[in-house]
Amino acid sequence: MGTWGTGNYEDDTAADHLSTRTSGLVEEIAEHFAGDPVGLEPDEYGGAVVPGAVELLCLIAEQGWVGATLPPAAVALEWKRRYLEVWDATIDDLGPSPEYRAGRREVLVATFDRLVALASR
């Protein structure tokens, strides 16, 4: 076992555990994109869960811990494109205020952009 510091994620076992957890998030997100695009609509389970899972990946990766697993940048960029395509095509059916629509889209873009940037490192 290798240990290189006193932090909670500064040894091989903890890094392996982190890799397992983050790989699970990547797989969960990928499963939502592999299914029917209806599942990604804003009022569907995947529509809510995917951005939250992306946010968790970003928060973990931003710590710089060894073991954090991210998708390739090209995959993250495709997730962004597909998610926003579904969101843009369906959000108006739910009757949001213009302020909510613009503000929420801004948050979604920023969240996926963080993942793309982190995956590009």
Secondary structure, 3 states (H helix, E strand, C coil): CCECCCCCCCEHHHHHHHHHHHHHHHHHHHHHHHCCHHHHCCCCHHHHHHHHHHHHHHHHHCCCCCCCCCCCHHHHHHHHHHHHHHHHHHHHHHCCCHHHHHHHHHHHHHHHHHHHHHHHC
